[in-house]
Amino acid sequence: MRLPRDPRLLVVALGGRALQAPTGRPAGRAAGREAWTRALERSLPPLVDVAAAGFRVVLVPSGAPVDDADGRAGRSRAAVPPRPLDLRAAEGQGAAGYAVQQALANLARVRGGEMPVAVILTRVEVLPDDPAFARPARAVGPPYSIATARRLARELGWTFAGNGASRRRVVPAPRPRRIPEAGVIRRCADAGVLTIAAAGGGVPVVETPEGYRGVEAMVEAEATAALLGTALAADRLVFLTGVERVEVGHRTARAIGVEHLSLDEARALLAAREFPAASIGPKVQAAVDFVAAGGREAIITSLPALRAALDGRAGTRVVP
């Protein structure tokens, strides 16, 4: 059943670069869990303002940082059996969702109000014959010495990549095709609950005759946010990052901020590799996917500029 489009429903993808440390620099996953949690409390007031203004928000946060214990487990495979990636994705969703839920609810409480916030563990269906399964490219986990990487490849069937003295495991990053929990997420949003879903991109699963089964893969959070926005019939999709606007010619003398991109313009710039693949590129591609599927517009901006961007005074907008 096709859901009616809701002009007040926003799907907001919260990237790690959107969170600010006391220095004003991004406080992403590499900052550590404690610093990341403090950065949430420092950075999320604009999102509370938007929810208080009457927007229904579905939030897709990036994954939580891996703590030291997780890192030690990753370096001691003999003592700690490796966890399947779908289980790790589910654990990461819970950790990220809990931290964001705490920050949002506490910020609302300090202002003298109550904000209902729910975290939904979200599966993301991928196709078992997706070409990505034949070309693992997404790096996960800690670096390994060449000798250890060879041993793990032999014992566990893992694929590794890298140059120099270390290697990292690489896994498939298939495109998301369906979100089984979309109906539940929409009902929560319609009830006025700020809903946190698909943190880190969601848990990758494939459909089998017996039901869904987790797979050894990772799903890009930007692509999941675009698919979720389409599935929920959201009016707008917002990507929060560390810059107020997307730049063409980034870090060059010809750099210029872009206010509007049509689908054709965005596709042409993506084809020309104008946007870095490790940062803004996936956001622009996901914005294109959402708008091409019927969304009114997708916005790329920063947390401080969020409300201004929703009012048309900031951000980069991708439109039909």
N, C-alpha and C positions, 0 to 999 in steps of 0.2 A: 504494500500500500504506500502510495506517494504521500509524504507529509506536506502539510501546507507551509509555505515559506514564512518565517517569523522575522519581521523587520527589527525586533529588539534582541534577537538571538545572535550572539557572537561566539565564534570559536576562536580562542586565543592561544597561540603557540608561544610558550615562554622559553626562549633560548637561554643558555648559560651566559652568553655575553650580555644579556639584558640586566644581569644582577651586578650591582656596584659595590666594590670594597670601599673602606673609608678614604682611600687615596683617590677615589673617583675612577679607578681602572676596573675593568670587568672582573668579577669574582666567580669564575666558572667552576667546573667540576675539579680542575686541578688544584684549586685553592684548599681542598680538604673539607670534610663534612662540617666541622664546627664553623669555619669561616663561611661556608656556603649557607648554613642555616642563618647566621647573622646577616648575611647579605640579603636573604629573603625578607627578613623583618625590616631591613633598611630600604628595600627597593619596591615592595609591593603596595604601599599606600595608594598609588594611582589606580591600581586594579580594584581596590576596595572602593575608591571614589566612583568608578564606573559602575560597579555593581549597585552601590547605593543610589545612583542616579536612575536606576530602573532597567538597566541592561541585564539580560539573562546571559550568564557567562558559562561556557564550557572551556575549561583550561587544560591544555596539553603541555605539561612541563617537560623539560629535558630530564634525563636521568640524574639520580643522586650520585655524589662522589663515592668512590670505593674507599673504605677506611683501611687502616694499616693491617687489620686482621685479614681482610680480603686479599690484600697484597701479599702477605706472608703465605696465605693458602695457595695463591697463584704461583709462588716460587718454590713450594714444597709439595710437589705432586705425589711424592711417595707416601707422605703422611696424610694428605687430604685428597680424596678422590675428586676429580673435576666434576662440577655440577653441570647438568645439561643447560644449554643456552636458554631454553624456554623457561626453565625454573629460575635462572638468574634474572631474566627479564621480568618475571613475576615478582621476585624479591625486590628488584630495583623500582618497580612501580609502587610497591607498598612503601618503601623507604621515602621515595620522592613525594608521593601523595600525602603521606603523613606529615612530612616537614612543611609542605605548602599549606596543607589544611590547618596545621597549628598556627602558622604565621598569619594567615588570612583571618581566622577566627579571633586570634588575640588582638590583631590590629582593630578589628571591628569592635571588640569589647572595650578597648581603651577609649574608643570614641563614644562609648555609652550605648552601643547597640549590639544586637545579636545577628550574626550572619550564618544561616545554615550552609554548611559545607560538607560535601560527601565525596568519597574517593571510590571509584568503580574500577576494579581490576578488569582490564580490557584485553580481549583476544583480537588478533588481526589475522584474517584468513589470507593466505598466499597460495599461489598455484604450485603444485609439486613439479610441474615442468617449466617453471620460470627459468629463463636462460641464466639468471644469476647463480643458480645452483651449480652450473658448470664452470663458473668463473668467480670463485670467492675473491673478494676484494676489500671487505670491511675489516679493518684491524680491530681486534679486541684483546683484552688482557694485557699482562705485563710483557716486557721484552725478555727474551731468552738468549742464552749463548747459542752459538751455532751447533755445538755438540748436543745441548739439551733439546733444541728444536728438532734435530734429526731423530733423537730418541723418541720424542713425543709423536712425531710424524709416523714413526714406525709402530709404536705401541698403540696409539689412539686414532691414527688415520687423519690427524689434523693437517691442514695446509698452512705453510708459513711463507712470509715474504719479508723483504728488507735488504738493506745494504750494510756494509761495514761489519762490526763485530757482533751484532745482535739481530734477532729475528722476532717478528710478532706473528701471532696466529691471525689468519684472515678467514672470514666466513662469508657466506652469501648474503646479499642484501636485496631480496626479492621485493617487487612492488606489492603494496597492500591492495587487496581486491574487495574485501568485505569486512565489516565490523559487526560481529554477532550481537554485541551489547548496545548497538546504536539505539534501538527502541527504548531500552531502559534509561539510557543517558538522556534522551529527549524528554521522557516523562519526568525525570528529576529536574531538568532545566525548566520545563513548563510549570512545575510546582514551586518555582522560585528558589531552588537549591543551586548554589554555585557548585558546579560539578567538575571534579578533577578526573580526567580519564586518559588512558593510553600514554601514561608517562613514559618517556624514553622511546616512544614509538609503538608500544604495545607488545603483547606476547605473540610471536609468530606461530600459526597453526595451519595445518592442511586438513581438508575434509576427506574422510574415509568412509566406507560403508558402515563402520562401527561408531562414527562420530568424529570429533576433532582430535587431532594428535599434534603435539608440539614438535617443532623441527629445530635443527641446529642452524639458526640464521638470526639476523638482526634486521629490523625494519626501520627505515629512516623516519624520524619523528615528523619532519616536515611533510613527507608524503602521507603519513597517517593523519595528520591534522587536516590536510586538504580533503582526503577521503571522508573523514568524520564530518567536516563542514558540509560536504555534499549530502551525506547520508542523513544528517539532521535537518537539512533544508535551512541552514543558517543563512542569514542575509549577507553577513560579511565574515571574512577570515582575516585575523590579525596576527602578524609575526612580530614578536618583540625581540629586539636584538640590541646591540650596543651603539647603534647610530640612528639619528633621527630620520635620515633619508638614505636611499640607495644612491651610490655614486657610479657614474660612467667614467672610466679612466681612473679608477681608484689608485691612490698613491702615485699619481703621475702629475705633471704640470698641467695637464688638460682636465683634471678631475672636476666634475660638476655634479651637483645634486639633482636628482630627477624627481619631479612631482607626480607625473602621470606617465604610464606606459600602457599602450593598447596591447592586445594579445599579439598582434603581428609584430609590434616593436619589441616586446619582451622576448618573443621567440627568436627574432633576428639577433638580438644581443646575446642570448644564450648560445645560439649557434656559432657566434663569433668569439665565444669564450670570454666575454666581457666581464663576467661575474665569477669570482673565485669559487672553485668547486668545493673548497673546504669551509666556506663560510656563507656568503650571501647567495651563491648560485642555487643551492637546493631550495631556498626560500622563494626565489623568483620562479623556479620551475613549479613548485607546489602552488604558488599564487596563480600561475597560468592554468594549471590543472583544475583548480577550484572554479575560476571564472569561466573556463571553457565548458564546465559541466553545469553552468547555470547560475553560479553565484553572482551577486550584484557587483562586488568588488573585493579585492584583497589588498590589505594595507601592510606595509613594512615600516616599522618605526621603533622608537625606544619607549621605555616605561614612562619617563618624565613627560614625553610628548603624546602619551596615549590619548588623553581626552581631546587635545587639540587635533590629533589626527582623525578621531571619530567625527569631529566637527568640520573637517575639511581644511584645517589650517596648518597641518604638518604631515610628515610621512610621505612615502611613495605609494601611489595607488595603481594597481593593475586592474584595468577595466576592459569590457568587451571591445 
